[in-house]
Amino acid sequence: MMRTKTDGNIVCLMYKPLCVLLILAGLFSLIWLRSSIVTMTYSLRDLEERTMEARKDMKILLAERSNLMSVSKVTASLSDSSHNEISAVSPIDTGYITPDRTKVVMVRKNRTAEPQTAALRLGDNR
């Protein structure tokens, strides 16, 4: 017995439109997924720029804090307080010394045993 189109049941009638609907739904979901991924990458880039700005601000704030907490400011505040109090200790007695940046001594480890010269060398010796 051969089947004809008139003998088809309801599933055969719904099969083709169901396949077309599934293909269209898959196409739209693929487009939606790609657009959401692009939106997410833009938001991640924005967050990365925010973190870079926050890190720059943090470095600036740390530099300002270290400037405010420098030894010269501490010695100045100690010397100001010594004028106000009779029993205050001077900054030199407490061990605070303002460093002189022009008098720097470099100490290097001697890897080989050779005689050292004590002469002043001019120029760039790196």
C-alpha positions as CSV (number, residue, x, y, z in Angstrom):
1,M,0.0,0.0,0.0
2,M,1.4,3.3,-1.0
3,R,1.1,6.5,0.9
4,T,-0.3,9.6,-0.6
5,K,-0.4,13.2,0.6
6,T,-4.0,12.9,1.7
7,D,-3.2,10.1,4.1
8,G,-0.7,12.3,6.1
9,N,-1.4,13.0,9.7
10,I,-1.1,16.3,11.6
11,V,2.6,15.9,12.4
12,C,3.6,15.9,8.7
13,L,1.6,19.1,8.1
14,M,3.4,20.9,11.0
15,Y,6.8,19.5,10.2
16,K,7.9,22.1,7.5
17,P,6.6,25.2,9.3
18,L,8.2,24.0,12.6
19,C,11.6,23.6,10.9
20,V,11.2,27.1,9.3
21,L,10.3,28.6,12.8
22,L,13.3,26.8,14.4
23,I,15.7,28.1,11.8
24,L,14.4,31.7,12.2
25,A,14.5,31.4,16.0
26,G,18.1,30.2,15.8
27,L,19.1,33.0,13.5
28,F,17.6,35.7,15.7
29,S,19.1,34.1,18.8
30,L,22.5,34.1,17.1
31,I,22.2,37.8,16.2
32,W,21.1,38.6,19.8
33,L,24.1,36.6,21.2
34,R,26.6,38.4,19.0
35,S,25.2,41.8,19.9
36,S,25.3,41.0,23.6
37,I,28.9,39.9,23.3
38,V,29.9,43.1,21.6
39,T,28.0,45.1,24.3
40,M,29.9,43.2,26.9
41,T,33.3,43.9,25.3
42,Y,32.5,47.6,25.3
43,S,31.5,47.6,28.9
44,L,34.7,45.6,29.8
45,R,36.8,48.2,28.0
46,D,35.0,51.0,29.9
47,L,35.8,49.2,33.2
48,E,39.4,48.8,32.2
49,E,39.7,52.5,31.5
50,R,38.2,53.2,34.9
51,T,40.7,51.0,36.6
52,M,43.6,52.6,34.8
53,E,42.3,56.1,35.9
54,A,41.9,54.8,39.4
55,R,45.5,53.4,39.4
56,K,46.8,56.7,38.2
57,D,44.9,58.6,40.9
58,M,46.2,56.1,43.5
59,K,49.8,56.8,42.4
60,I,49.2,60.5,42.6
61,L,47.7,60.2,46.0
62,L,50.5,58.0,47.3
63,A,53.1,60.6,46.0
64,E,51.2,63.4,47.8
65,R,51.0,61.3,51.0
66,S,54.7,60.5,50.8
67,N,55.4,64.2,50.2
68,L,53.3,65.2,53.3
69,M,54.9,62.5,55.4
70,S,58.5,63.3,54.4
71,V,61.2,63.6,56.9
72,S,61.7,67.3,56.4
73,K,58.0,67.9,57.2
74,V,58.3,65.8,60.3
75,T,61.4,67.6,61.5
76,A,59.7,70.9,60.8
77,S,56.7,69.9,62.9
78,L,58.9,68.6,65.7
79,S,60.9,71.9,65.7
80,D,57.6,73.8,65.8
81,S,56.4,71.8,68.7
82,S,59.7,72.2,70.5
83,H,59.1,76.0,70.6
84,N,55.7,75.3,72.2
85,E,56.8,72.8,74.8
86,I,59.6,73.2,77.2
87,S,60.5,69.5,77.6
88,A,60.5,68.7,73.9
89,V,63.4,66.7,72.4
90,S,65.2,68.2,69.4
91,P,64.9,66.5,66.0
92,I,68.6,65.6,65.9
93,D,68.3,63.9,69.3
94,T,65.4,61.7,68.0
95,G,67.4,60.6,64.9
96,Y,65.6,62.6,62.3
97,I,68.1,64.0,59.8
98,T,67.1,65.8,56.6
99,P,69.1,64.1,53.8
100,D,71.4,66.1,51.5
101,R,70.8,64.9,48.0
102,T,74.2,66.2,46.7
103,K,76.2,64.0,48.9
104,V,75.4,60.5,47.7
105,V,77.8,57.6,48.1
106,M,77.4,54.5,46.0
107,V,78.5,51.2,47.4
108,R,79.0,48.3,45.1
109,K,79.9,44.7,45.7
110,N,83.4,43.9,44.6
111,R,83.2,40.8,42.6
112,T,86.9,40.5,41.8
113,A,89.9,41.2,44.0
114,E,91.6,44.1,42.3
115,P,93.2,47.3,43.6
116,Q,90.8,50.2,44.0
117,T,91.5,53.8,42.8
118,A,90.5,56.7,44.9
119,A,90.6,59.3,42.1
120,L,87.6,61.3,40.9
121,R,86.4,60.1,37.5
122,L,84.6,62.5,35.2
123,G,82.0,61.4,32.8
124,D,79.4,58.7,32.6
125,N,80.7,55.5,34.1
126,R,78.0,52.9,33.8
